[in-house]
Amino acid sequence: MRALRWTPALLLLAACQPSGGGTTLGPISEEDKTTISNQVAAFATAINAKDFATAASVYADDVVFMPPNGEAITGRDNVRAWMAAYPPFSNFVNTSVEIEGVGDLAYNRGTFELDVTPPGATAPLHDKGKYFEVLRRQPDGSWKVTRAMFNSDLPMPMR
């Protein structure tokens, strides 16, 4: 009778094991890295064109977007609205520094620069910083950002 009690737990444990006889997943391909890199470049083009719908299309429906000095934003549509409400900016440039991954998960670490006019300012300020994204391969083979965060390299202004 005791053995029967453990049978469901053992079956569940077996079902959670990777397929292929327990082999580990391999790293993402160079083609995947190129796809992600091209997506990063297309994002910058869309951002500079103020095409926030296209820019936000790189994010998964359930993305968690973590901007500096604010609460996390959940959902692609909410990220698009946040982008549209961002203070006036121009000359956005982003550069991937590292793209790696395993299986259907990848990360992209990079840098950015832009000119932005904060509320109350009369002239734009040049900002630069870094970002980090976690991506997941979608059923159609595309990569979508599921988690993203960024922050400035510049010190906070002191009042």
N, C-alpha and C positions, 0 to 999 in steps of 0.2 A: 504494500500500500504506500509506503514511504517513497519508493521509486516513482510512482505515478505522480506524486505531488511535485516532483522536480522536472517532470517531462515538459510541461509548457515553458518553463524558464529556459531549459536547454534548447528547445526548438526556437525560442525567441533569440537567444544568444547566437545560434547557428545562422539564423536569418540575417543578423546584423553583420556577419563577417563579409569582407570583400569577396567578390567573385573571382574566378581564375585561380582557385587553390590557395588563396591567402597572399597572392603577390601584391606588392605595393604599386601604387599609381606612379606613372612616370611624369617627368617635368613637361610643362607645356611646350609646344613646338615653336620653332623660329617663325613659322607662318602665323601662329597665334600671337606672338610678340609683335610681329609686323602689323597685324590687324588692330591690335590695341594701340600701337603707336600711331597708326593712321587715324584711329578714332580720336586720339588726343589732338592731332592737328586739325581735324574737322571741327572739334569742339571750339577751338580757338577762332576758327573762321566764323562759325555761327555766333559766338559771343561778340566778336568785333562788329558783326553785321546787326547786332541786337535782335537776332533771330533766336529768341529764347525757347521756342518750341523745339527747334532742331537741336539746340544745345542740350536741352533737358532730355532729349530722346536717348542719350547715352546712359541714362539712369534706369534702373529697374523700377517697376511700379511701386515696390515697397522699400525703396532706398531710404537709408538714414543718412542725412546730410548734416554735417556738424561744422557750421561756420564759426569763426572766432567771435567772442563777445556776444554770444546769443545762444538760445536754446537749440537743440537738435530739431531738424525739420524732417518729417516722415512723409514720403510719397512724392512721386515724380511731379505731379501737378503743383504741389506746394513748393517744391524746389523751383519750378518754372516761375511761379508768382514771386518768390523771393528774389530771383535774378532780375525780373522786370522792375522790382521796387528798389534795386540797388542804386546807390548814388551814381550820378553821371561818371562814366569811365571811358577810356579809349586806350589804344595801343596794348591790348592784352596779348601776352605771349606766354605759352606754357611749354615746358620741355620735360620729357620723360628722362629720368636719370637711371631708373632701374625698373624693369618689368620681369617678373618671375612668377612661377606658379606650378601647381601640381594638379593633374586631373582637370576638373572643371572649375577650379578656383585659381585666381591670379591676383597679384597686386601690382600697382603702378605707383612709384614714388617719383616725385618730380619737383620742379620749381616753376614759379610764375613771376611775371612783372606786369604792371599796368599803371596807367595814370588815372587817378580818381579824384573827384572833387567832393570832399565830405560836406555834409550839411553845414551851412554857415560860412564855408570857405569861399574866397573869391577867385582862387586859382587852383588848378589841379596839383595834387601831390603825386610823386612817383613812389610806388610801393613795390616791394618784392618779397617773396616768401617761398613757402614750400607747401606741398600737398601730398596726401596719401589716399589711395583708393583701393578697395577690395572689389574685384569683379568676379562674376559667375557666368560660365558658359550657359547660354539659353538652349532650349530644345532645337531651335533652328540653326544653332552653331554660332550665333552672334555672342558678343560679350557685353554684359550690362554691369554698370557700377552699382553695387549693393550697399556700400558704405563709403563715405567720402568725408574728408576733413582737410582744412587748410588754415594757415595762419601766416602772419607777416614776420619777416626777419627784422623789421625796424622796431626800435624801442617805443613803448607807449608814450604819447606826448604827456608831459607833466604840466599841470595847470598852475 
